[in-house]
Amino acid sequence: MSPPDAHDRAAPPIDQSSGLLPQMTSMTRAMLASPLLKPVTTLLATALVAILVDAFAQILLNRWNKPFYDALSRRDMHDFMYQLGMFFAIAAMLLVLDVSQTWLGEMLKLKLREGLVQDLLHNWMQPRRAFWLAHSGPVGENPDQRMHEDARHLCELSSDLVLGLMRSTVMFFTFAGVLWVMSRQFEFRVRGVDYGVPGFMVWAAIIYALAGSMVSWWVGRSLVDRNAERYAREADLRFAMVRANEHLDDITLAAGEGDEYRRIGIHLTGALVATRRIVTGLTNLTWVTAGFGWVTQIVPTLVAAPLYFTGKISFGGLMMAAAAFTQAQGSLRWFVDNFSTIADWRATLLRVANFREALVHARVTTNTEAHITYHDGEPGVITVDGLRIDTGDHSDLIQEGHVTVHTGDRLMVDIAAGTNRTQLFRALAGLWYRGAGSITRPPNDPVLYMPRGTPYLPRGTLREILAYPQEVSNFTPELFTHALARLGQDDLVALLDEVHRWDRELSPEKQTALLLVRTVLHIPNWILMDGTLAALENSLLERFADVMEHELRYTAVVHIGAVPHVVDGLFGRVLHLVPAPELPHAQ
């Protein structure tokens, strides 16, 4: 396994103030590269057709107003009943169209989410990328929140806004034509002079909606930042609670419930403060949107009234003009009506797009030009040359300078006081770039890593855990039984196909034993251990020593830290990790 090149390993924090266009471009690229592009395009095209048909039905409904209200004004019962029948026919058509558009909208949300989350997961689960992202600053925090809640919310908002904008655009141009025809000969008199304003109802609708949009933007523009802040604080609160739940044993044994309550309370306070700022912003915005909403009840009639009082339209025509104005102006008020939603969408887009950019364009950031370089080498050989590891407050180095390790070697690294063994483990695994020197490794040789602490056990059966990260089908059933028996774990054979939270039901020693069982299954070319053997009981050590002499006789084992005397004789070489001398400061 070869680590990525030094220029392709860590993601720097993305500028949270990056523009809307780059963020939308990033999301568009994700969709264009998605296999779901065709279904999404089909849904959008079908939705557009449904909206166009709906606009035609709305025109029919608008035209229906004139004969219906004229029939009322004439007290013509026959014509009234006929127009009532027409209304139910048009309403039935609109009902079918509404249901169809609802289905199309929900399916669009589903497909958008499927495509976006698959894209994010694909990029996140590239080799070592999730690790580097987690160490890249704020943009790498809470990736689960961004791929789950934020991605879902973004897709739902995007679907609603896109379909709403499409509908508003179609409806505006449809009813703007109606208004233009009705008011194309409008004139008003000033001091005895007549002035013509062709299509004045169209212009009135545009001016009214534009005024509302500008005031809404001015009052509610801070909602974008406030929503982004709220999502960040909510993610911190969720992470704190999940972390506490995952470490209940330690918290309970330490009687730390009170301290955890205090810590979670801090995050809760942050989330509530951020939410309170949203409440204030929405309240201020509601003064504008609700105010325009109430005024809109009378504005259509006021705008059409001059035509009625001059005798250019009948009462039915007045109602038809008012209804058309309401449709056109309502379409233009899309920005006003959806401003809070747009602010929410913008804040969500900020989080998801920045997260995706960090995944796609991973880069190393360092304050110095020097860094550990990684190279692909020949199979069966690892070479370490002049390795120095910077850990922030100090540096460590391999005292021997140039080291070559072949498959089958047994190598122990002696750790001097004050050195950082974990960063050495990460450097040898290709996960740490700060420092100097080079590491050359075979790109395709299987490596089994054993970091400090309790090993990771994925959710699934014991058989899947032992086969991880390969498929169970790659191994015969007999091999699982044999591997467990070799490490003295015969009691687990009957549980191989059961699914439990094994990370909670098995002791730490048992979990480490499963990691050793994997070595018998996988027979890797290389095993890298961070103090693993020092934590094992003698009986398990003796069994693993026998495995090293037989099944793993061609496997190189590198153990960082002292090894127990039970296996001491198996490690023929010793390296030394020592504090590096201070580098001279540049003059």
C-alpha positions, 0 to 999 in steps of 0.5 A: 500500500503506497501513501499518496504523494505529498502534494495530494494528502491533506485538505486546507480549510476552505474559505467560508466566504467563497462566492455563490458561483464557485459553490454552485459550480462545484455542485453542478460538477458533482451532478454532471458526473453522477450516473443519476444525471439522466433521471434528474434531467428527465424529472426536471423536463417532465416537471417543466411540461407539467408547469406549462400545462398548469399555466394553460389551465390557470389561463382557462381559470382566469378567463373563466372569471369574466363570464362567471362574474358577469353572469352573477351581475346579470342574475343569469342562472342558466349561464351561472350554472354552466360556468360553475360546471366549467369551474369544476372541470378546470379544477379537476385538471388543476388537481391532477396537475398539482398531484403530479407536480408534488410527486415529481418534486418529491422524486427530484429530492430523492434523486438529488440526494442519492446523487449528491450523497453518493458523490460525497461518500465516494470522495470521502472514502478514497484511500486516506482522504477521510483521515487527512480531511479530519486534520484539515481544520474546521472544514473537516469537522462533523463530516457525518452531519454534512453528508447526512443532514446538510446534504438532505436539507440542501437537496430538499431546498434546491428541489423546492426552490428550482421548481418554484422558480420555474413555476413562477417564471412560466406563470409570470410570462403567461399572465404578463401577456394577459395584463398587457392585452387588458391595459395596452391602451391605459391612459391617465390625465394630468392637468387636462393632458392624457398620457398613455402607459401601454401595459401599465398593469405589467409595469405596476406588478414589476415595480411592486414586486421589485420594491418588496424584493429589495426591502426583503433583501435589505432586512433579511440578508444577515440570515445567510450567516445566521443559518450557517452559524446555527448549523455549525453549532447544531453539529457541535451539539450533536457530536458532543452527545454522540461522543458522550454516548460512545464513552458511557463506560468511561464517563460512568466509572469516572463519575463524570456525568456532571462534567459531561452535562456541563460540556454538553450544556455549553454546546446547547447554549451555543446552539440556542444562541444561534437559533435565537439570532435566527428567530430575530432575523425571521421576525424582522423579515416577517414584518416585510413579507407579511406586510406585503402579503396583506397589502397584496389583498387589495393592490390587484383591485386598486391597480385594475380599478382605473380600467373599470371606472373608465368603462374599459372593462366590466365588473367581470373584467375587473375580477379577471384583471385582478386575478391575472395581476395576482398571478403575475405579481405573485410570481414576481414575489417569489424572491420575497416569499422565499427569502428565508428559504433562500437564506437557509439554502445558501447557508446549507450550500456553503457547508456542503460545497466547501466540504466537497471542495475540501474532499476533491481538492485535497492538498497538504498545508505546511509552514515549512518547505521540508516534509517527509516524502514518499516513494514507490519502490520494489516489492518486498522492501521498505527503505527509510532514509534520514527520517525526522518527525516534527510533532509541533513542540519537538522533533524525533528521528530514527537514530540509525539514519538509513534503514532497509527492511525486507519481508520476513524481517523482525524489527523493534523500535526502541522508544526514548523518553519524550519521543512520540511513538504514535507519530512515528507509526503514522509516518511509517503508515504514510499518514504524517508528512511533517518532518524530513527524510524519505520513505520508500515502500512497495505500492502493492504489498498488503500491510496490516496496521495495528494502532494503539488502543482498541482496534476498530471493529466494523458493524456486522458478523464476526466473520465479516469483521475477521475478513475486513476489509476484504469480502467473506467469500475470499476465504473458506469457512474452514480458514475462519475456524482454523485462524480462531483456533490458532490464537486460542479463540475457539469459543468464538467459532459458534458466534461467527455468523451472529451480528452484535455490537462486538466493540461493546460486548467483547473485552479490549483484550478479545478485540485485540485477539481478533486483530491477530486472528486476521493475520492468519487469514490475510497473511500480509506481507507487512505488519506494523504495530504500535505497542500492540504486543506489550498489552497482550497476555502471555498465553496469547503472546505464545500463540502469536509467537508460534504464528510468527514462526510458521504462518507469518514466517515470510511476513515482516513485523515492525513493532514500535515499543519494547516487546515482552520477553516471550517474543523478544527472541523473535526480533533480531533488529532494534532501531531507536527513536530519539529526540532530534537535535534542535535545528539552527534558526535561520538568520 
